[in-house]
């Protein structure tokens, strides 16, 4: 039945299927460039750089960096111009806006979490399907019955996860909070979050979070234009219980 919906060109050569099969390679190219600091370096430099210069600045091999940069050009994340026989690389507007750490719309933290946590987990997808259970223990170590204890297993992991949530909120948050007329509500409760879009509301806000409050305030929270209280919860059950008290 599937063949009835494919063009002759797809039947002769499976372009789309091969794109799906090799999709993880594209993801890993972007992940690696983000982890190595390629996009941050190109944004700071304000000029196109050679592969040799990028490799020197980031402490990598010349051959490996050149291959990485060429791959990024191939997927239109970077741009290249050959001058006097030397390829000079620069970031596209998309890379500067979404991939450089310093951008106000940066997805850098999301990418790091995808690379270091989600990607390893998905390598056990077959096991998850066979066993019907989470693969956190197999991937990262000691088991835990509480998903929050697993996600927040160290301060570093806490910050990485909240960075992921922040990145998601950067691109989706405004659409979420403006999709409905919430002007009649006096209180905003953010369940397990740390970034609120409250600039246009006259209200009070509460963040219910299992993350250590001092850590949250030091590393993650941004100024809020309304009265704000942050409440530390001991786990998922108390988080949901307190959420019910605020609604």
N, C-alpha and C positions, 0 to 999 in steps of 0.2 A: 504493500500500500504506500509506503514511504516514497518509492521510486516514482509513483504517479505524480507527486508534487515537486519533483526535482527537474531542473532544466537539463537539457542535453549536455551542456558544459559541465554541470555538477556530476552527471553520470560518467562522463569521460574522465573527469579529474575532480576529486572530492575537496574542493577549495574550502568550503565551510567546515567540513569535518576536520580537516587538518588544522584549521584555525582554532577550533575547539581543543583538539588534542595538544596543540603547542601553546595554548593560552597560559599555562603555568610558567613558561619560559619568559613571556612578556612581563608577567607579574614580578618574577624574580629579578629581572633586569631593573625595573623601577625600584623594587625593594632594596637591592644592593646599592644602587646609586644614591638612594636616600640615606642608607646607613653609613656609607662612605663620606657623605657630605658634598657630593658633586654639585647639587643644585644650589646649596648655600654658597659654595665657592664661586660659582659662575655669577650669582646675583651680586655678591660683594665686589667682584672684580670690575664690574661695569665695562668689561671689554671681552672680546672673544679670546679664548686661550687654546694653546696647543695641547695635545694629549700628553706630551712630555711635561709641560708646566703643571697640568692638573695632577699628573702622577707624582711629581715632586712635592707639590703642596699637600697632597693627601697621603703621601707615604705608601704608594702602591707601585706595582710593576708597570713599566711603560707599555708592554704588550697587552697586559690585561686591561689596563685603563683605556687604551685605544680601541680595543674590541668592545668594551662597555659603551664608550661614547658613540661608536658607530652604530651599535644596536639601538641606542636612544635616538639617534638621527633617523634610523629606519622606521621607528614607530612615531616619529614626528614630535618627540618630546624635546629634543635639542635641534639646533640648526648648525650647519657647517658651511664654511666658505674657505676655499683653497687660495692662499696668497703666497706667491713665490715658492710654490711646491709644498707648502705646509698647510695642513688642515687645521683651521681655527674653529673652535666650538663655542657656541653661545646658547643660552636658554631661550626657549619659546616663551610667549606670553603666558601660556598655560602652566609651564614649569615654574616661572617666577611667581605666579599667583597662588598656585595650589601645592607646589612641591618644595619650595624653599621654606625653611623653618621660620624665617622672620616675617613672612607675609601674614596679613590679618586674616586671610582665608586659607591658611596653610593646612594641608591634610597630612603633614609630616608625622604627627603622632599616631594617626590612624594607620599609616603605612608601616611604621615601626611595629605596632601591635599585630598587624596582619602578618608581617614577616616573621616575628619572633614567637608568636603564640598561635595564631589561627593557622598559619601555613603548616607548622609541625603537627598540629592536631588533625588537619585534613589528610596528612599522610597515613593516618590510621582509620580512614573512612571505612575501608572494607571490614576491619575488626569491629568498628562501631555497629555496622549493619549486622554482622554475624552474631555479636554478643548482645546487642540491644542496650548498650550502656555507654556512658561517657568514657572518653579515652584520656582524660586529664592525668590519671594515675600512671598509665603506660607512657605518656609523653613527658610528664614533668616530675613524677615522683610520688610522695606519700598521698594516700587517699584521704578524702574528706567528704562527709555527708552534706556539708554546707557549701553551696556553690560560691558564696561570698568568701569563705575561708580559702577556697581554692584560688579564686581570682586575686584575692588580696593576701597571697601567701608571703609576701615580703613588701617592704616599703617601695622597692623598685617596681614591683609588679603592680602595686596600688597606683603609682603615678603613671605607669604605662597604660593601665586600663582607663583611668580618668582622662588621660590624654586622648585616647580613642573616642571616649564619649564627647569630649570637647570638640574634636574634629568633626564628628557627625553633626553636632549641634551648629557648628559654624555654617554648614551648607544647608541644613534642613530646618534649623530652629525658627527662623523668621517665618517661614511658610507654615510651620506647625502652629505657632502661637497666634498667627493672624488668620487662620482658616475659619475661626469662629469668633463671634462677638462675645468677648469675655468681660465686657465692661461692668456687668452686674455683679461680678464676683469680687469679694473683698480680700480673699486670701489665695495665694498661689502656693501649692505644696509640690516641691520637686523631690520625687522619690528616688533616692540613690544618686542624685546629680550634684552639680556644683556650679553650673553656669546658667544664669537666668536672663531672659530677655524681658526686662520690666520697665524699660525706659518710657513707654507710653502709657503705663498704668498707674493709677493712684491706688495702691494696695499695700498689703504686707505680704511677706514671703517667708516660707519655712523650707529649709533643706533638711531632709531626713537621710542620714548617711551612716553606713557602717565604717567608713573611713575615719581615721583619727582626725578630730576637728582641727587641731593645731596644724597638722600636716596639710589639710585641705586649705586652710586659710593662708598658709605660708607659700604653697606652691601653685595653687590652682584657681583660687577665687578671684574674680574681678569685681570692681566697685559696682554696687547696686544702688539704684536711685529710689529704693523704697525700704521701709523698715524690714530688717532681715534677721532671722534667728536660725542657727545651725544646731541640729540635735543629733548627737551621736547615738547610734543604735548598736546593740550587742550582736545582732544577727538578722537573718532574713525575716524570721517570725516577728521579732519586735519591730522591724522596719514596717511590715504590713499592718501590725497592730496600731502603731502610732499614726500611720497614714489614715486609718479609719477614724481616729480621734479628731483629726484635723478636717475631715470632710463633713 
